[in-house]
Amino acid sequence: MNPSTSSSPGDIGVVVIGRNEGQRLVRCLQSFRGRAARCVYVDSGSTDGSAEAAAALDADVVRLDMRQPFTAARARNAGLARLGELGPIEFVQFVDGDCEVLPDWLATAAGFLRERPDVVAVAGRRRERFPEASVFNRLCDIEWNTPVGEAKAVGGDAMFRAGALRAAGGYRDDLIAGEEPELCVRLRAAGGRVWRLDADMTLHDAAMTRLSQWWRRNVRSGHAFAEGAFLHGGAPELHFVAETRRSVLWAVALPLAILALCLATPWALALFLVYPLQWLRLGAGFATRGLPIPWEYAAFLVAGRFPEAQGVLKFWAGRLVGHRSTLIEYK
């Protein structure tokens, strides 16, 4: 069977979330018109006319109550609930409002899910629309290129079996980041499988041009690692345990240990050479594998442990004082 022709638009509902995405939202909504039974757009307090533009493109608009803390997970759950009210659908595609769904993706994903009843979530290749705009956009484009085949998790753009998603309870509303991998932990625990296809799925516009944006994005990742490990860090899942330990080791434990040794001998400062050595090791490996910008990528991976560790500490500091973190936005 050819997956690209095995499913009709009536099988598929789309949930788009966004705030003040402007023309990017219009492009997103136009990208799958006629390829899905219905679309719900969940708006989180836009002031640029996004909700009105979505309604003009035949999307059913849900306006979140912004008196409650916003999370992308909460927005996606609201969209899923509204889809259910509008009528039955078999598959639901989630997409962020700064993305464009590529023409063949919905039919390809739905066709694959029909062929594979054991699979409950499927994603394809997300690409950056403007990778040349900044090194940070190029880093995102590399990050999106995860291995093809069975996977542990999908990202914000993915298609799910609506029934399996509802049976799992949807996303956790209270997670400010890492909500997709956490959902996939529960889907897999219930017996479902998660897959990434070798197919282009969406074009994304990170619009990340400043170092401060990159830093905040990595703080958010670190927070997601720590909270994910807190929720599902036990065996056999060990969810985000290695990522959390890695950040704390490189950005907290190792620098403090070296500084402590410096109290005994100033020669211990030479141990900080472990960071450029790690950069050389990673960069050489990436260059051998043919990755784009291998040396820049390696440098930002090494440096990224520090904002990640900030996010880990932010999560645990909040736990200690009984305070939940609010959304960490980078644009």
Beta strands, then each sheet from edge to edge (+ up, - down):
strand 1: 12-18
strand 2: 38-43
strand 3: 60-63
strand 4: 91-96
strand 5: 99-101
strand 6: 119-128
strand 7: 149-151
strand 8: 158-161
strand 9: 193-204
sheet 1: 3+ 2+ 1+ 4+ 8- 6+ 9+ 5-
sheet 2: 3+ 2+ 1+ 4+ 8- 6+ 9+ 7-
end
